[in-house]
């Protein structure tokens, strides 16, 4: 154990606690300085360093530095910096405090060397993210946060039960790769998958994230699902069940995003879609596939945050979020438009962007393992991503018909955050070896081959043609789409309402019945003991003396016997 035991995530956690008490200038310095200090601490620890503390009969490994954990912690710290910059002058102190605690807990997960430490930070993430939702201060955000919290409490219970069963079975709390051979590991897997947005509980992402503030949605998009990807990467590499689960997520996200009208819900469904790619790669489990999942997660955090920053800027300047209310904004919001397009190209894996050099690792891994069907489905899904996130979002929001709105670009700090992530999306695409150099396994892959460039450009070209050819069929509606969340948003609500009605009727009948009985009892008591009752009359003194004498005589007779 090192003398200066300081897990990097605690810098953000403790710094978050200081934000409400700092003056405005110091608060701004903390918002930008804390993530930078955290990033330095992440790279200060060499690989393999271990910080442990005793707890009951176990040793908690608060810091175990692995290449996977350091990769995810690095992008989490970058995200916290850019998110703080984006939120600097718009978000409340409460939101920033919750967001930095949320980010610190996510970094704590990536450094956790045991399941107990992981669980503690896992639950802190759930609390922090719920508070980020509450910070929006709207009725919709409050209702969504309750549903969000319900889902994550379920995931936490499953994870806790799985950890307890695992410790009982093995006697170990080490967080390492596990096989799906017992109920314990299945419960742990279920806990991880709920946070990843896996079926059947995928809808919580699109339900909750768009209800946060513009900056809150940016924070929420980065941490919960990607810590789940990290946990799956470490805990269940090569688990074959993850391949069909991931494929379901891939096409689920595409389908619902194409049906959606709310620009931030489109991008929220896209999170499920993108995480599905990573889950498939983890299920394949080869070094190339695991590198692909890790690299894709790194790149996804950047371009998804960029897209949501662009959408959040539109929402901030127009106070509108429906595609039916927007259009033609490129005329007055050129910076937001350009950055939105960069994010759209990156998520679509356009050449020379981060998506091109990271997603291809996953599809190549499927091809290398002879998984022809998986490879074809991932290829088809790449076209679907271009349809909903690469074209639909920028086309309906910034182009197509002119809505007549002429808002300016957002404040400087929001523009700077978008430029930063646009730069990173392009830099990774142009110089992929920098990212490849910090991946978990050695990388022997060249993304810029003639075959890959031509096939990807063909795919994007035909996807773009299909979008505009079917544009009349993609009419935007004012409704929202429900799937499994129909049960707890509609069915259970109606069930509860019906239960309440019937319970109220039963309660009324029962209350009426007992009220009648009590009234009769009170009436009888009143007749005998009330002011005019038999036992309440005024009796002559002589009569009372006579009755006392009779009673005393009777008692003497009984006593003598």
N, C-alpha and C positions, 0 to 999 in steps of 0.2 A: 504493500500500500504506500502511495506517495504521500509525503508530508502535506503538500498543498493539494488536497483533494477537492477539485472544483469542476464538477461536470459542466460542460459548456452550456447546456440548456438552462442551468440555474442563473446564468447571466441575464437572460431575457426574463425569466420568471421573477427574479428579485428586482430587476429593472422595471418591470411592469408594475410592481407594488409601489415603486417610488414615483411613477409618473403623476398620480393625482396630487402629490404634495410639491411638485416642482413648479417654479414660475414659468411663464410662457417661453422665454428665451431658453432657459435650461431644459424645458420639456422638449423643445425642438431639437436641441443638441442630443438629448437622450434618445429620441426617436430614431435619429440617424446613426448615432454612435453605438448604441447597444448591439444592433445586428452586426456592425463592423467588428466590434470587440468579440462577439460570439464567433464570427468567422475566423478570426485570428486564433481563438482558443481551440477551435475545431482542428486546425492544422498544426497547432503547437504540440498536441499529443501525438507521439509516434504510434505506428501500428503495433497492436499487441499490448499497449499499456493497460494496466488493470488497476482500478480503484475499488476497493471492497470494504464493506463495513459489516460487523456482525449484527445479526437480527435473529433472536430466538436461537434455534439450532442451525441456522443457515448463515452463509456469507452472501450478502447482497453485492452484486457486481455493478456498481453505479456507473462505471466507465470501462467499457471494453471496446477498444478501437479496432474496427474492421474496415476493409476497403469499401464494403457495401454501406456500412453505417456512415462513414465519412463522406461518401458521395451524396447520400440523401441529406445529411446534415448541412452540407455545403449549399445545396440548392435551397434548403429551407431558410438558411441565414440570408442568402441573396434575396429570396422572396420577402422575408421580413423587412429588409432594407427598402426594397422597391415599393412594397405595400405601405410602409410607413411614410415614404416620400409622397406617394400618391394620396394618402389620407391626411397629410400634414396639416392642411388648413381647412379641411372639410369635416373630418371625423371628430366626434366628441372624445374627450379624455377617457370616458368610460369605455368606448369602443376600442381605442388604442391599447388601453390597459388589458382588456380581455384578449385582444388579438395577439399581443406580445406574450401573454401568459400561454395562450394557445400554441404559438410558434415555439416557445421554450419547451413546452411539454412534448411537442412533436420531435424536437431535437433530442430530448431526454430518452424517447423511445429508441432512436437510432443508436444511442450509446449504451442502452441497457444490455447487460450481459446475463441477466437472469429473468425469469418469468414474473417474479413478484415486482421487481423494479419496473419492468415493462408495463405491468397492469396498473401500477400507480400512475405513471405518466399517461397511460392510455385513458384513464378516467379523468385526469386533469384536462386532457384534450377535449373530452366530451363537455366538461363544465365550461371551459374557455370558449368553445365554439357556440355553445348555447347562449352565453352572455354576449357574444358578437351579434347573434341574431336579435337578442333583446335590445341591443343598443340602437337598432333602427327606430324603435319607438312607435311602431304602427301596430294596429290591431292584427293585420295580416301576419306581421313578423312574430307577434306573440303567439298566435294560434299555430303557426308553422313551427315555432320553437318547441311547443309542447309535443307536437307529433314527432319532431326530430329527437327530442329528449327521450320519448317513449321508445323509439327504435334503438337508440344507443344504450339505454338502460337494459334492454333485452340483450343486445350484443355484449355488454359488460357482464351481465349475469352468466351468459353462456361461456364467456372467456374465463371468468372466475371459477365456475364449476369445472371446466376442463383443466385448468391449472391445478386445482385442488385434487382432482382425480389423478392427474399425471404425477404429482408429488407423492400421493399415496401409493401409486403403482411402482414408481422408480426410485423414490427417495431423493430425486435430483430436481433442482429448480433452474438448471442451466438452460439458456435459450439457444438451442441448436436445432439442426434439422431433425424432424420427427417423421415417423412412418404412420400411415393411417391404418393402424392395427388394433386400435382400442377405442372405446367410447370417449376417453379423455382427449385423444388427439382429434377426433371428429368434432368435439365441442370447441376445442381451441380453434380449429379451422373455421367453424361456423362463426365464432366471434370475430375472426379476422375478416371473413367474407362480408359480414354485415357492414363493416366500415368501408369495404371496397365498393359497396353498392351492387353486390351480386344478387341474383334472383333468389326468392321472389320479392325481396325488399329493396329493389332498385329505385323506387320512386321517391325515396326521401331526399335525394339530391336535388331533383328538379322541383320538389315541393318546398324545400327550405331555403336553398341558396339564393334564389331570385328575390326572396322577401327581405334579405338583408340590405343595408345601405350600399351605395355603389362601391365604397372601399371595403365594406364588410364582405361582400360577395367575392372580391379579389382574394382576401385572406382565406375565406372558407374553401375556395377552389383548390388550394395548394396542399393542405396538410393532412386532413383526415383520410382521404382515399389513398394518398401516396404513402402514408405511414402503414396503411394496410398492405399496399404493394410490397413495401420493405419487409413487413412481418412475414408475408407469404414467401418472399424471396429467400429469407433466412430459414423459416420454419418448415416450408413444404416444397422445396425445389423438386421438380420431376413428378409431382403428384398428378397422375393422369386425369383425375376427375376435374382438374382445373381447366383442361382444354375445352370440353363442351360448355362448362360454365362461362368461360371467357368468350367463346363464340356467341353464346346467347346474349351476353352483355354488348358485344360489338354490334349486332344487328338490332337489338332492342333500342340502343341509343340512336341509331340511324333512323329507324322507323318513327319513333316518337318526336325526334327533332324535325323531321320533314313535315309532321302534322302540326307543329307548334306555331303559335303566333307571337308569343312573348319572346323578345330577342334574348333575354337572359335565360329563359327556360330552354331555348334552343341550345345555348352554350352549356347549360347544366346537363342536358341529356347527352351532349357531346362528351362530357366528362366520363359518363358511364361507358360510352363507346370506346374511348381511348384507354381507359383502365382495362377494358376487356382484352385489348391487344396485349397488354402487359401480363394479364392473368394467363392467357393462352401460352405466352412465352415461358412463364414460370412452370406451367404444366409440362411443356416440352422438356425443360430441365437441363439441356446441354449448356456447356459454357457459353457458346455463342448466343443461345436463347436468353440465358440469364443476363448476359451483357446487354442484349437488346432490351430486355425489360427495364433494367436499371437506367440505360441511356435514354430510353423513351420516357421514363418517368421524369428524368432531369429536364429533358427538352419540353415535355408536356407542361410542366409547372410554368415555364417561361412563356410559351406561346398561348397557353390557356389564360394565364393572368393578363397577357397583353390584349387578348380578345375581350376579356371582361372589363379591362380598363377602358377600352374603346367604347364598349356598350355602356359602362358606367358613366363615362363622360357625356354620352348622348343623353342618358337619363338625367344627369346632374344639370345639364344646360337646357333641356326641354321639358323635364318632368313627365316624359312619356316613355313607355316601354313596349308598346304593341307595335308590331311591324305595320299594321294597318294605319297607324297614326304617323308613320315616319316615311322618309323618302326624300331624295334630293339634297341631303345634308352636306354632300361633298362641296357644294357651292360656298358654304360659310364655315365649314369645319374641315379644312384640308388636312391639318395635322392629325386629327382623330381618324380621318378617312385613310390616310397613308398608313398609319400604324395598324389600323384594323385590317387593312389588306395584307400587310406583312404577317400578322398573326394568322390570317386565313390561309395564306400560302404555306406557312410553316406547318400548320396542322394538317394541310393537304399533302404534305411531303413533296412540295415543289422543289426541284433541283436548286442547290445552293442555299437552302434553308435547313434549320436544325432537324425538322421532321424527316427530311430526305435521308440524312445520314444516320438516323437512329431507328426509325421504323423498319428500314430495310434489313437491319440485323435480325429482326424477329421473323420476317418472311423468309429470309435466307436460311434461318435455322430450321424452319418447317420443311423447306425444300431439301436441305441436307439430310434430314431424317426420313425422307421418303414419304412424308405426310402430304400427299398430293391434294386431298380434299381440303385439309386445313389451309394449305398454301393458296388454293383457289378461292376459298372463302375469305381469307385475309386480303387477297388481291381485290376481290369484289367489294369488300368493306372499305378499302382505301378509296375506291370510286364513290362510295356512299358518303364518306367523310367530306370529300370535295363538294358533293351535292349540298349538304346541309350547313357545313361550317365554312367551307371554302368559297361557296357562291351565294347560298341563300341569305346568310347573315349580312355580308356587305352589300349585296344587291338590293335587298328590300329596305335596309336601313339608310344607305348612303346614295343609292342610285334609283333606278326604276322611276316611278312617278314622282312628281314634285309635290311635296306636302305643303309647300308654302312657308315652312319654318325656316328661319334664318338665324339660328343661334351662333354665337362665336365659339371658337375652340375654348376648352376649359382653362382654368388657371395654370400658371407656369409650372407649379410643382406636379400637377397631373400630367402635363405634356412631357416633362422631364422623365417621369417614371415610364411613360410609354416609349419614349426614345431609347431609354436604357435597355428595355427588354427587346425592342426591335433590333438594336445593335447586337445583343447577345444571340438572338435567333439567327441573324445573318452570319455572325462571327463563327458560331458553331458549325453552320452549314459550310462555310468556306474553309475552316480549319478544324475538321472533325478530330484530328489526332490529339488535340488538346483534351477533348472529352474522353476519347478512347484511352488515353494514358492513365486515367484515374478510375477506370471501370474495374469490377471485381476480378476479371480474368484477363489474361493477355489477349489482345485483339489482333487477328490476322485477317483483315477484311478491307477491301477497297470499294467504297461506295460509288466512286466516279468511274464506272466502266461504260463503254458505249452501249452495251446491252441494257444496263440498268437505266441509263439516261433516256434511251429511246422508248423503252417499255413504259417508264413512268410518265413521260410526256404524252404518249399515246393514250394511256389510261385517263389522264387528266383531260385531254382533249375530248375524248368520247364522253366522259362524264359531263363536261361542260356543255357539249352538244345536246346530250339527253336532258339536261336541266332546262335549257331554253326551248327545246322542242316540246317539253311537257309543262311549260310554264303555266298555260291555262288550267292545267289539272292541279296545280299547286296553289290554289286559292287559299288565302289566309282567312281563317275563321276567328271569331271572337271567343271561342270556347277554349277550355284546357282539356287535356287528355288524361284520363285516369287508367291505371291498370290494377295491380294488386292493392294499391292504396284506396281503391273504391271500397274495400271492406271496412277500413277504419275511418274513411272520410264520409262514406254514405251509409253502408249497410249497418255498421255498428252504431252509427249515430241515430239511424231510424229505429234500430232495435232498442237503443237506450231511451229514445223518445216514447216508443210504444210501452216499454216497461214502466216509464215514469207515469204515463197516463193511467195504466192499469193499476199501478201501485197507489196513485192518488185516489182512484175510485175505491179501491179496497180500503184505503186508509179512511176515506170519508164515511163509507158504510160502517166500518168498525167503530169509528169515533161516534157516529150517530147512535149505534146500538148501546155502547157503554155510557154515552151521555144520558140516554133515557133511563138506564138502570140507576145511575148516580142521582139523577133528579128525583126518581121515586124514593130512593133511600133518604135523601135530604128532606123530601116531603114528609116521610114517616117520622123522622127525627124531629122535624119542626112541629108536627102534631102533638108529640108527647113532651118535647123539651123546649119548644118555642115559647114566645111570650104568652100565647093563649093556650099552650098545651096543658095536658092533664097534670103533669108533674111540675109545672111552673106556676100553678094557682097559688093564691094567698090563703093559708089555712088559719083558723082561730087558734089562739095560744092554748086554750083548754084542750082542744082536740089533739094538739101536738103533745101536750103533757100526758094525756091519756095513752096515746100510741107509744110514747117512750116508756111509760110504766108497764104496758103490756109486753113490750119487747124485752125489758129488763127482767120481768117475771118469767118469761119464757126461757130466757138464757139461764136464770137461776135453777129452774126446774131441770133443764138439760144438763147443767153442770153437776147438780147433786146426784143425778143418775149415774 
